[in-house]
Amino acid sequence: TTTTKTDTTSTWTKDGKTVLYNSALAAYSKYNMTQQERENLSLCYADKISKGYTKAQLDAMLDAEVKKIKNDAFKKCAEENNITLKLLETKISPDKKSLQGCWQSYDFSFCFN
């Protein structure tokens, strides 16, 4: 009888998959979607990465290669779930200090203090 030794550096652990999931969750939080959609897309992302590549394969890649793989998985999951990735709009309310100053034109000037 031959026993097969499993290469633990190439298998994904629960912790490793959790890191993938949480990184996707944080990235998807910048987009306009429900929390349930974020969680579903993050599960899809973790699944695509962990089933497509071993941990050892990703660790051996250049940062640019890993970034491309992750970006592709990120977009593919949104596409497969029919979710448009639209960034959240941030609304900036000017405060009093940001409006202070004087402006001058050819025939008039005005100041906010």
C-alpha positions as CSV (number, residue, x, y, z in Angstrom):
1,T,0.0,0.0,0.0
2,T,1.2,3.4,-1.0
3,T,0.2,6.4,1.0
4,T,0.0,9.8,-0.7
5,K,1.4,12.7,1.1
6,T,-0.6,15.9,0.7
7,D,1.3,19.0,-0.1
8,T,0.0,21.4,2.5
9,T,1.6,24.4,0.9
10,S,-0.7,24.1,-2.2
11,T,-4.0,23.5,-0.4
12,W,-6.2,26.4,0.8
13,T,-6.9,26.5,4.5
14,K,-10.0,28.1,6.0
15,D,-7.8,31.0,7.1
16,G,-6.5,31.5,3.6
17,K,-10.0,31.4,2.0
18,T,-11.2,33.8,4.7
19,V,-8.4,36.3,3.8
20,L,-9.6,36.1,0.1
21,Y,-13.2,36.6,1.1
22,N,-12.5,39.5,3.4
23,S,-10.3,41.3,0.9
24,A,-13.1,41.0,-1.7
25,L,-15.7,42.2,0.8
26,A,-13.6,45.3,1.5
27,A,-13.1,45.9,-2.2
28,Y,-16.7,45.4,-3.1
29,S,-17.7,47.8,-0.2
30,K,-16.6,50.7,-2.5
31,Y,-19.4,49.8,-4.9
32,N,-23.1,50.6,-4.8
33,M,-24.8,47.3,-3.9
34,T,-26.5,45.6,-1.0
35,Q,-24.6,43.8,1.7
36,Q,-26.1,40.5,0.5
37,E,-24.7,41.2,-3.0
38,R,-21.3,42.0,-1.5
39,E,-21.2,38.8,0.5
40,N,-22.3,36.7,-2.6
41,L,-19.7,38.2,-4.8
42,S,-17.0,37.8,-2.1
43,L,-17.9,34.1,-1.9
44,C,-17.7,33.8,-5.6
45,Y,-14.3,35.6,-5.7
46,A,-12.8,33.4,-2.9
47,D,-14.1,30.3,-4.8
48,K,-12.7,31.3,-8.1
49,I,-9.3,32.1,-6.8
50,S,-9.0,29.0,-4.5
51,K,-10.3,26.6,-7.1
52,G,-8.3,28.2,-10.0
53,Y,-4.9,28.3,-8.3
54,T,-3.2,26.6,-5.5
55,K,-1.8,28.8,-2.7
56,A,1.7,27.8,-3.8
57,Q,1.0,28.9,-7.4
58,L,-0.2,32.3,-6.3
59,D,2.8,32.7,-3.9
60,A,5.2,32.0,-6.8
61,M,3.7,34.6,-9.1
62,L,4.8,38.1,-9.7
63,D,2.6,40.7,-7.9
64,A,1.4,42.0,-11.2
65,E,0.2,38.5,-12.2
66,V,-1.6,38.1,-8.9
67,K,-3.2,41.5,-9.3
68,K,-4.5,40.7,-12.8
69,I,-5.9,37.3,-11.7
70,K,-7.7,38.9,-8.7
71,N,-9.0,41.8,-10.8
72,D,-10.3,39.3,-13.4
73,A,-12.0,37.2,-10.8
74,F,-13.5,40.4,-9.2
75,K,-15.0,41.5,-12.4
76,K,-16.1,38.0,-13.6
77,C,-18.0,37.4,-10.3
78,A,-20.0,40.7,-10.8
79,E,-20.6,39.8,-14.4
80,E,-21.8,36.3,-13.6
81,N,-24.2,37.7,-10.9
82,N,-25.5,40.5,-13.2
83,I,-24.3,43.2,-10.9
84,T,-23.0,46.4,-12.4
85,L,-19.9,47.7,-10.5
86,K,-20.8,51.3,-9.9
87,L,-18.6,53.2,-7.4
88,L,-20.4,54.8,-4.5
89,E,-20.7,58.5,-4.8
90,T,-19.2,60.5,-2.1
91,K,-20.8,63.8,-1.3
92,I,-18.6,66.5,0.1
93,S,-20.2,69.2,2.2
94,P,-18.0,72.2,2.2
95,D,-17.3,73.6,5.6
96,K,-16.9,77.3,6.4
97,K,-13.1,77.2,6.3
98,S,-13.1,75.8,2.8
99,L,-15.2,78.7,1.6
100,Q,-13.0,81.5,3.1
101,G,-11.2,83.7,0.7
102,C,-11.5,86.6,-1.7
103,W,-12.0,86.5,-5.4
104,Q,-11.7,89.4,-7.8
105,S,-12.9,89.9,-11.4
106,Y,-12.4,92.9,-13.7
107,D,-15.4,94.8,-12.5
108,F,-16.1,93.3,-9.0
109,S,-14.7,91.4,-6.1
110,F,-16.2,89.3,-3.3
111,C,-15.0,87.8,-0.1
112,F,-16.2,85.0,2.3
113,N,-14.8,85.2,5.8
